[in-house]
């Protein structure tokens, strides 16, 4: 990627994987006015493990105070009409490594122009204008793409011509996901802008109503792998990502088996005492955590499409009576009508059909969350001067930490144990990211990174419900 906080592809469409980027925060003022960009905010991912990943958003703040270059009514601007729906990339400069790191890639959704008449020129005309560029990531495009009979899916069986039909896969979840993505985008875009795990189950045939969202179909496919724990999201590079169950069960092994194509990283953060004791920890500024009944799950129901009432009662329900006795019943959201079919993952399951897999989904969820434990509700890292022992790792976290990475937390507490950072219990999966970026000086920006995380043990298979990876 070229240098710059804010890059816009003025001359390319939304599905061009490698567009021509133009930097709009040119600090020399040669093309755009000095201080044209006053910062940006981004948000993507989800808040908790049990919530759905939604469309990522960003807001770019522009000071268009000299020549109205982004005024949508200024036909003399070289960029007149060139913002609508264009691709946009937002980046942070790492002053330690000297590298610009992508943080958000998506499409321009809206441009808001605010006129401030508190300052006027000699003609009495306002000279201050604030522009907010509202952006959305690829999920918005996929959500807006309605599946169309005859154009999407495959030739349907007789009697199903009134919808969009996808046949049962002979491979895995990945095959269905790539099929849907190719329908909604193009082969070229899929090649360059996706990063998908294989998945560990085949998926059954399904028919969607006309204009059903492609994003809905993609979520259905991911849920067939394992609801909540398997996930689809858009990473900081703007790629569509699917990670399956073993990416959570054993991420280090999955990364090694994939030859490093997945950038999974274990980050470490801590308070002032922790970073003094361990130079590989980034400095954390805010930490809040909660321990409550709301995170307990001691009953769950999970079943595939087409299950009979008898099989549902026999296989689909799992509960922990001891936890229910201690804390009351706390049921997970129903996981029903999944597209899960035959198991094709590591090792064997007997039987390996959709009913058996779904019963294990419910079992894993309950075993992992039947007891109270600490859940971090706020975790914040801020930029600091690039000189000093803690600068390198802190800036790495600020610029490279992404969804599905793990962050390990170490915090002291004089009247208790705190977070020791020495065990899996202090590992947390990153579920979402929020960034605040403002130009600070000529060397680096002011950056705040807020991470939404979930306890890693909620996503792992420490109870050996499924075969081990590589078995």
TAWO-V929918 format. One line per field, one symbol per residue. ss: DSSP state (H for helix, E for strand, L for the rest). phi: phi as a letter, one per 30 degrees, with the letter a starting at -180 (. if undefined). psi: psi as a letter, one per 40 degrees, with the letter a starting at -180 (. if undefined). A space follows every 10 residues. Layout:
ss=???
phi=???
psi=???
This chain:
ss=LLLLLEEEEL LLLLLLLLLL LEELLLLLLL LLLLLLEEEE EEEEELLLLL LLLEEEEEEE EEELLLLLLL LLLLLLLLLL LLLLLLEEEE EEEELLLLEE EEEEEEEEEE EEEEEEEEEE LLLLLEEEEE EEEEEELHHH HHHHLELLLL LLLELLLLLL LLEEEELLLL LLHHHHHHHH HHHHLLHHHH HHHEEELLLL EEELLEEEEL LLEHHHHHHH HHHHHHLLLL EEEELLLLLE EEELLHHHHL HHHHHHHLLL LLLLLEEEEE LHHHHHHLLL LEELLEEEEE LLHHHLLLEE EEEELLLLHH HHHHHLEEEL HHHHHHHLLL ELLLEEEELE EEELLLLLLL LLLHHHHHHH HHHHHHHHHL LLLLEEEEEE EELLLLLLLL HHHHHHHHHH LLLLLEEEEE ELLLLLLLEL LLLHHHEEEE EEEEEEEEEL LLLLEEEEEE EEEEEHHHLL LLLLLLLLLL L
phi=.ddkdbbbcd cbddcddbdd ccdccdddid cceeidccka bbaajbdbed ccdcddbabc ccccccbhdc ddccddddcd icceiddbbc bbddddcicd cdbababdcb bccccccdbb ddcicdccbc ccccbbdded dddddddcei ccibeddejc ddbcccdedc cbeedddddd ddddbadddd dccbbbddib bdbddaccde idddddddde dddddleidd bcacdddidd bbcddddcdb ddddddddii dcdebccbba dddddddbdd cddccbbbbb baddcdbbaa bbaddidded ddddbdcbbc ddddddbidb cdeecbhddd bddbddibbb dcdddddddd edddedddbd cdadbdcabb bbdbedckdd dedddddecb dbeidccccb bdbdcadicd icbedccbdd cabbbbbbec adcacdbccc ccbbedddcc cdchdceddi d
psi=iiiidhhhgd eiieehdgih ihhefheeed diiifdheii iihiaidide ihhihiiihh hhggedefde heegeeheeh eedheiiihh ihhhedefhh hidhhaihdi hhhhhhfdhi adeehhehhh hhhhiiaddd dddehhhhhd diaihiihef eeahhhihie badddddddd ddddbidddd ddfihhidie iiiiiihiih eihddddddd dddddhiddi iiihaeeeih hhhadedddg dddddddefe dhfhihihii addddddhee hihhdhhiii hiddehhehi hhiiieiidd dddddehhih ddddddeihh iihhgifieh bhheaiaihh ifiddddddd ddddddddfe iiihhhehhh hiiihehide ddddddddee hiieihhhhh hihdeadahd eeiddehhhh dihhihhhhd aediihhhhh hhiihdedei geefdiiihe .
